[in-house]
């Protein structure tokens, strides 16, 4: 069963304040940023979604890395993300583009909302608590002064990778997985990839595009990369352009938009969280979809934390699962579509 999202708790908190003065703001002048579900669509028609799967729930959804025209809104609700760098990046956009809006900040206590409002950028008024409940807290602030320059914006973080004779530098926008470093799981996957990769390759949950970019520089492949996050897609596009890599980029929740039987290889460090919660449904659905998207004799290679039940699911779907590596924390797993 899918994990409950932060928006569930936030919606329950807000539902207890239906008579709140801020709800007098016309619906077309309200914007919610980073809703991680459908629950806030009863209060907001407009949403800046940082997850492709959530856009369908809102009448006007912006699923993009660049902010929409924030000055068009009188009330902006920021649902706090687990990545503090992403929260700070969004606050910077608000300070530049929403000088007159009422800004509400809401999130779960254990999700960092309290620490965020204590560390608001200098451009913001000290936050005032409006409500709490359902393990959430709701605060209000507004922009005091617009930054004179863009120097206060959170910097993009970068790192270098050397792999099998290929050297490349990568940068990532805030909120992208493993921002600023090559994570240990991806490093293990790269170390144990087969020596020959060919044909159509999909880098699923691509993040800033490390796996696909390195494979494309080493082998003659047709590359596709997909991710649910517009910040990740923007990061991958930036890195591909810098490295001279050509391929297809897809912003999508899962693999359903891709043609069945179209890939010879699917490579991934797949996600297993919904917000702060472990969500096994994400990996289970990915493994099922990956089988369909692979051509006959196509190969799925993933890396996963040892506690995740992906070997069992891969055996159920593919009929087998080979363990290529186990370093005590992560496993690299391979299954081939035999039919």
N, C-alpha and C positions, 0 to 999 in steps of 0.2 A: 504494500500500500504506500503511495507517495507520502513523503514527509510533509508535515504541516509547515506552511510558510510564515514568515514574520508578518505578512499582511493579514493573516488570520487574526493574530493577536491584536494588531493595530486596528483592524476594522471593529473588533469587539470593544476596544477602548473608545473609539470614536462614536460608536453607536450609542454609548451611554451619555453622549453629549450632543444629541440631535438638535437641542435648542441653543447651541453655542453661537455666540455673536458672529464668529467668522463664517458660519454657514450662510449668512446673509449675502455673501459675495456671489454674484451671478455665476452659474455653472460654466459659462463659456470664458470666464475670467479666472478659473481655477486650474492649476496644473499640479499633478503629482509626479515626483521624480523617484525612479527606482521602485515602482511597485513590484513586488515579487510574487504576484498572483492576481486573481480576478476580483478579490474581495473589495477593493477600494473603488471599483467601477460604479458602485451605487452612489458615490459622492463626487466622482471626477469623470468628466468626459475626455479630458486631455491628459496625456501621460507621456513623459520622456522615459522610455523603457530601455534598460540596459541588459535585457534578456529577450531574445527574439520570440520566445514562447508566450510572453505576456501581452504583446501588442494587440492580439486579437480581441482582448476583452474591453478595449477602450475605443470610443468613437473616433478620436483623433490621437493616434499614437505616433511618436517619433522614436524610431529604433535606430539610433545613430550615435556616433562618438561625439560629433560636434553638437553643441546645445542648440535647441530651437530658439526662436525669438522670445527670450524670457521677459523682455519688457512688455509683452502683450498681456501679462497676467498680473492680477491684483493679489491673488493668494497662491502661494507655492508651498506644497507639503513635500519635504524631503524625508523619505524612509531611509534610515541609516543603513548603509552597506557594511558588511563585515570587514571590508578593506578600508582602513582609515585613509590611505592615500587617495582612494577614489572619493571619499567624502570631502576631503580637503580640496580636491580638484573641482568638484561640483560647487562647493562654497565659493571658490574663486570665480567661477562662471557667474554665479548669482551676484557677487559683488560688482562685477563688470556690467551686468545687463539687467539687473532687477533692483534699481535704486529706490523704487517706491512701493515695492510689493511687501505684503505681510508674509513672513517666512516662518513656517512651522517645521520643527524638526522632531521626528518621532522614531522610536525604536525600542527594542527589547533591552532591558537593563544589562543583561550579560552580553549584548551585542555591541556595546561601546557608546550608547547614546549619551550617557552621563559624562564620560571623558571627552566626547566630541564637543559638547556645549561648553565645557570648561576651557576648551582650547580653540574657541572660535578665532578666526583671523581678526586682526585689528580693525578691519573695515566694518565689523558687525557690532551691534548693540549687545550688551550682556543679556544672555538668554533668561527668560522668565518661564518658570514651570506653570503649565496650564492644567495638567491632569496627569493622573497615573492610575494604573490598573492593568490586569491581565499580564503582569510582568513587564509592562511597557511604561514609558514616560513620554509626555508631549510637552514641548517647549516652543516658545515664540521669540523671534528676534526680527531684526530688519537691518538693512544696510545703512551705515552712518556716513561713510565716505567711499567714493570710488577710488580704487588704486590708481596712482598716477602713472605707473608703468606696469608692464606685464611681468616684471621681475619677481613678483610675489607668487606667481603660478608654480605649482609643484613641478619639479623638473622630471623629464623622462629619464628613466634609469636604463643603463645598458650593461652588457657583458659580452665577453668574447668566448668562442668555442673553437677548439681544434679537434677534428674528428677524421681519422683515416686519411690524413693528408689534405683535408679541407679546413680552411680557417675562415671564420665569419664573425661579424659583430652584429648584435641584436639589441634593439631598443623596444620598450613597451610603454604604453599609456597606463595611467593608474588603474588599478582594479584588475589587470590582466594577471592570470596565474603565474606565480613564481617570478614576479616582476623584479628585475635587477640581478638575477642570477640564474644559472642552469640548475634546476632542481635535481635532487638525487635520483628520483625515479626515472626522469627522462634521460639522465646520464647513463643509468644502467640499461635502459632500453637501447640507446644508441650503441653502447658497447657490445651488445649481443644481437644486433640485427644481422640477418644473413648476409653473406658476402656478395650476393648478386641479387639486385632488385631491378625489375623491368616493368614495362607496360604502364598501365594507368594506376596511379597511386593516390590514395586519399589520406590526408593528414587530418584525422578527426579530433575535434576539440583542440584546435591548433594553437591556441594561446597566441604568442607572438611569432609563431611559424617556424620554430627551431627545427623540428623533426623533418618536415617537408622540405625546407630550404636546404638542409645539409644533404638529404637524399638526392634532391634535384641537381645539386652541384657535383655529386659523386657519380650518379648514374644517368643514363638517357631515359628519362621517364616523362610521362604526361602527368602533371601535378594538379591536384585539387585539394583545397584546404577548406574546412568548414568549422564554424564555432557558433555558439549561441549568443556570444557577446559582441556587440558592435565595437567595443573598445579593442577586443582581440583581433577582429577583422581589420580594423584600421592599423593596428600594430603590425600585423602580418603584411599588409599591403605596403606599409612604409619600409619594412625590411626587405621584401621582395624587390622593390624599386631600387633600393640601395645596392642589392646584390646582383641585379640584372636578371632576376628570375621571372619567368612568365608562367602563368597558370590560371586556374579558375578559383575564385574566392566566393564562398557561399555563406551567408548569414542565415542560419536555420536552427531550429530546435529539433535535433535528431537527424535522421537520414531519409525521412519519408519523401523528401522532394527530389531525391536522386534516383536514377534509373536502376532497376534491378539488373544484376549481372554485369555491372559496368566497370568493376575494378579488379585488378590483379592483386593489389595489395591494399590493405587498410592498416595503418599504423596509428597508435594512439596511447596517450596517457589519459584515460577517460576520467571524467569527474565522478564524484560520488557524494556530493553535498547539495542540498537545497537550503540556501542560506547558511545557517549555523548547524544544520542537522544532517546526519548521515542519511542518505536516501538510496537504498539498494535498487529501487525501481529504475533509476537512470541507467545503471550498468546492465541490468537484465534486458531492458528494451534495446539498448545499443547492441548487445551481442546478438539478439534475434534479428535486428535489422541488418547488422553487418553480414550475416550469412546470406541474406537475400541480395545484398548489393554486390557481393563478390561473384566474379565469373567462376565457372568450373575450374578447379585446381587453384583458385585464388586463396590468398593467405591473410589471416588476421594475426597481427602481433601487437600485444598490449603490455603495459607495465601496470602493476597494481600493488597496493599495500597487502601484506601477507594475510591480514585478517579478513579481507574481502572474499566472498564466495564465488569469484569469477571462474576458477578452474571447474567447479561443478557445473556451472551454467554453460560454459563452453563445451564440456563433454555432452551435456544434454542436447545442445543445439547442433554441434558439429560431429558428435560421435567420438571425439577424442580431444585431448589437450596436452601439448608437450610443454614441459617446463624447461626453458632455456637458461634461466638463472634464478638464484635465490640468495640474497645477501643478508638475510635475517630480518629485513624490514620490507623489502619489495621483492616481487617475483616478476619475471618476464615470461609471458605465456604465448604460445603459438598454436593456432588451429588452422587447418586447411579445409576448404570446401571440397569434398570428395565426390559430390553428386550435383 
